[in-house]
Amino acid sequence: MLPIAVWLLNEDPVVQANAKESLNFHINLYVYAIAFALLIFLLIGIPLLFILAIASFVMPIIAIMEVYRNPQRPYYYPFIIRLL
């Protein structure tokens, strides 16, 4: 995964923080997808997976725009569990 390489190879603390946050976001997406897939049997998982698919497309675009607007400050994704 690209965020891991950027996080480990870059020396800029802001770039490292953004890569670490991106990695956390992607890990959370996988965890949420597994949990929502299990909820398909209760018929609530299908709309949740649809919302997750939209969020996985929109949230990185918002992150890119925020980092472009203020490159000296790391961007933190909302609604994620920071594992790293």
N, C-alpha and C positions, 0 to 999 in steps of 0.2 A: 504494500500500500504506500502510496506517495506521501501521505502525512507522516508516516514513521521515518522515512528517509529524510524528509525536510527537517523533522524534529531532531534527529540525531546528527545530521551533517551540518546544519546551519548554526552559526554562532551568535546571530542577532537575537536578543531576548524576546523582542516583539514577534518575530517570525516563529521562534520556537513556541511561544505561547499560543499563537494562532494555529500552528500545526498540531499541537497537543489538543487544543479545543476541537479541531476538525476530527481528529482521531476519536475523541470522546463522543462526538456527535454521531459518527458512523457506527461505533460500537453500540450506542443507544438505539440507533435505527434497527440494527440486527436483533437486539433484545426485544424491542417493541414489536417487530414483525413476527417473531416467534410467539410472543404472548398473544398477539391479535390473531394469529393463525389458529391457535388453540381455542380462541373464542368463536371461531366460525361455527362450531357446533351449537352455540347459543344464539346464532344469527346476528350477533352484534359485531362479530369480527370482520365481516365484509365491509361495512361502512368505515370501521376503524382503519382497516388496511388501505382503503381509498384515501382517507385523510392523511395517513402516513406517507403514501406515495406522493401526494401533493406537497406535503411538508418537506420531504426529502429532495424535492426539486426546487422549491421556493426558498427554503432557509439558507442554502449555500449562496444563492444569488443575493439575498439580503446581506449575508456576511461579506461577500465580495464588495458590495456597494459601500458598506460601513467602513471596511478597511481602506478602500480607495479614498473615502472622504476624510478619514483620520488615520493615516498610516503609522502614527507614533503610539497608538493605543491598541491593545489587543481586543478582538471581538469575542464576546462570550455568548454562546447560543442559549436561548431561554429553554426551559422545560427539559433539561437533560440532567442526568446524574453524572457528576464528574468522577470518573473512576481512576484517572491518571493524574 
